[in-house]
Amino acid sequence: MAKGKIKVSTDNEHGIVVNENGKEIKYIQPFSKQLGLAPGTVVRFDVYTNPTTQEKTAFNVEIYRKGIITGKDNDTGMITDANFGEIMAYVPMMKEQGISSGDTVKYDHFKDEKGTIYAVYVKLAEPDAK
């Protein structure tokens, strides 16, 4: 999957993403607003290249959920993330999974009734290639 940022969302299904090379690509992702795909959001996506026109279209656009564990205490910690800043992570058996401060992790998240974001399903991940 490629990585980039949402530049603009034109409706609840279309918009433009800018990839890591600075190229703009149109995207198709139904329910964009409900998925939180707002301008400036870091995302991952697949790319389809039309064999006739060579025009590229991004699809399967999803919020990028990868960050760095910046502190931990037994089964909780903080993750610093490009989209959400610092968020609380709940990681059962963190030590047993080999997760330490400074590690790159991937995760899912949810918002509570007050809008606070929490990371769950935290797992070790490879750092992004530079």
N, C-alpha and C positions, 0 to 999 in steps of 0.2 A: 504494500500500500504506500501511496505517496503521502506527503505531509505538506500542509500549507495553512493559509489563513483565509477566512471568509472576507471578501472585499465588500460585497453588496448582496443583499437578498432582495430580489425583485418582486417576489410573491411567496406564497407558502410552499413552493416547489422548485423554483429556479433562482439562480444567482450566479455570482462569479467568485471563484476561489483563486488565490495567487499561490502558486507552488513555491517550493524552496529556491527555485532558480529565478523567481521573479516573473514567471510567465502567468498570464491570466488564462483561466480555463472556465468555460461555462459549466455549471453543474445542474444536475437534476436530483432532487431529494425531497420526496413527498413529506409533508408535515415538518418542514424545516423549523418553523417557529416553535412548535411543541418540543422539538428535539434540542432547542437552545442554540440553533445555528445563526447567531447574530454577527454583524460585522465585527471583525477583530478576533473572533474565536479561532483558536488553533484547532485544526481538523486533520483527520486521515481520510483518504479516499482512494477508490480505484479509478482507473482512467480507461475509457474506450476510445480507440482511434478509428474513425470511419475509413475503411479501406479505399474508398473512391476519392473522398475530398481531403483526407488526412486531418480533418478537423477533430479535435479532442473534446471529450465530454467527461466530466467527473461524475461519479455515481457512488453509492454506498458511502455517502459523506457522513462522518461521525465525529463527535467531539473527541479530541485527543486527550486521553486519560493516562498520562505517564508523568511521574514526578520523582522527586528525591526525598527520601526519609530524612527529616532534619532534626528529629528528636524522637525518643521512644521511651516508654515506661511500661514494661510487661506487655500487655495486649493492646495498648494504645500508642499513638504517635502522631506526628504532624508530617504532612506531605506538602512540599513546595511545588506548585504546579503552574504552568504557563497560562492556563485559563482561569483558575480560581484562586491564585495566590496560595496562602497557607490554609490547609484544611485538616480537620481532625480525622485520623484514620483508626479504625477498629480492626485489629489483626489478631485473631485467636492464634496462640502458639507462635508468636512472632519470632522468638528466640529459636524455637525448634525448627522453624522454616529457614533459619539462617539470615533473617532480615536484620540489618544493623543501620545505624545512622550513616548517611551518605550513600546508601544503596539506591539505585534506580528501580522503581517499581511501577507496575501497571495496576489499574484498579477500576472498579465501577463506583458510582456514587448515587446518593439520593439527597433530597432536601426534606427537612422536617417541616412541621406546620408553621414554623417561624421563618422559613427560608434558609436556615443554616445548612450548609453542604457537609456531608460526611462521606468519607471514602470507606468502601467495603470490598471484599473479595480481592484483597491486596496480595500481589505475587511479585517475586523478583522478576526483573526484566533487563534486557541488554540496553545499555546506554545507546542513544542515537549516534549514528555514524556522522562524522563531521566532514 
